[in-house]
Amino acid sequence: MTSAEITLSAETLEAIARRAAELVLAQTSGRGSPWLTRREAAAYLGLPVSRLEKDRQIPCHRDRGRVLYHHDELDAHFLTRGR
């Protein structure tokens, strides 16, 4: 496999960053469901999935074998833990 180097202007890099921020905002601004799967919650929190599986303090909801996490509950849980 070969590697390639790409040089971007500051303007192009800024445009890419702006678009990425828009996409992230669109996904987290209430346009989608506030419910996350275990894998999505782990990615959202920047934690390994195994941590969510083992940590019984992180709020979750179980529904017929599925484990779901709510954005607001995750945010509140980790905000209060820092105090």
C-alpha positions as CSV (number, residue, x, y, z in Angstrom):
1,M,0.0,0.0,0.0
2,T,1.3,3.4,-0.8
3,S,0.8,6.6,1.0
4,A,0.0,10.0,-0.5
5,E,0.4,13.5,0.9
6,I,-2.2,16.2,0.2
7,T,-1.6,19.8,0.8
8,L,-4.6,21.9,1.6
9,S,-4.9,25.7,1.8
10,A,-6.1,27.2,5.0
11,E,-9.3,28.2,3.4
12,T,-10.0,24.6,2.2
13,L,-9.2,23.2,5.6
14,E,-11.5,25.7,7.2
15,A,-14.3,24.8,4.8
16,I,-13.9,21.1,5.6
17,A,-13.9,21.8,9.3
18,R,-17.0,24.0,9.0
19,R,-18.9,21.3,7.1
20,A,-17.9,18.6,9.6
21,A,-19.2,20.8,12.4
22,E,-22.4,21.3,10.6
23,L,-22.9,17.5,10.1
24,V,-22.1,16.8,13.8
25,L,-24.6,19.6,14.9
26,A,-27.3,18.2,12.6
27,Q,-26.9,14.8,14.2
28,T,-27.0,16.0,17.8
29,S,-29.4,18.9,17.6
30,G,-32.7,17.0,18.0
31,R,-33.2,16.2,14.3
32,G,-32.6,12.5,15.1
33,S,-33.6,10.3,17.9
34,P,-32.2,11.1,21.4
35,W,-31.8,7.3,22.0
36,L,-28.5,5.6,21.3
37,T,-27.4,2.0,21.0
38,R,-24.5,0.8,23.2
39,R,-22.0,1.3,20.4
40,E,-23.4,4.8,19.6
41,A,-23.3,5.8,23.2
42,A,-19.7,4.6,23.6
43,A,-18.7,6.7,20.5
44,Y,-20.7,9.7,21.8
45,L,-18.9,9.5,25.2
46,G,-15.5,8.5,23.8
47,L,-15.4,5.3,25.9
48,P,-14.9,1.7,25.0
49,V,-18.1,-0.4,24.6
50,S,-16.8,-2.6,27.4
51,R,-16.9,0.2,29.9
52,L,-20.6,0.7,29.2
53,E,-21.2,-3.0,29.5
54,K,-19.5,-3.1,32.9
55,D,-20.3,0.2,34.5
56,R,-23.7,-0.1,36.3
57,Q,-23.8,3.6,37.2
58,I,-24.2,4.8,33.7
59,P,-28.0,5.2,33.1
60,C,-29.5,2.9,30.5
61,H,-32.8,1.4,29.6
62,R,-33.4,-2.3,28.7
63,D,-36.0,-3.3,26.2
64,R,-36.3,-7.0,25.1
65,G,-32.6,-7.6,25.1
66,R,-31.7,-4.2,23.7
67,V,-29.8,-1.6,25.8
68,L,-30.5,2.0,25.0
69,Y,-29.0,5.2,26.3
70,H,-30.6,8.7,26.2
71,H,-28.4,11.7,25.3
72,D,-29.7,13.9,28.1
73,E,-29.2,11.2,30.8
74,L,-25.7,10.6,29.6
75,D,-24.9,14.3,29.6
76,A,-26.4,14.8,33.1
77,H,-24.6,11.7,34.5
78,F,-21.2,12.8,33.4
79,L,-21.7,16.4,34.3
80,T,-22.6,15.5,37.9
81,R,-19.7,13.1,38.3
82,G,-17.2,15.9,37.7
83,R,-18.4,17.7,40.8
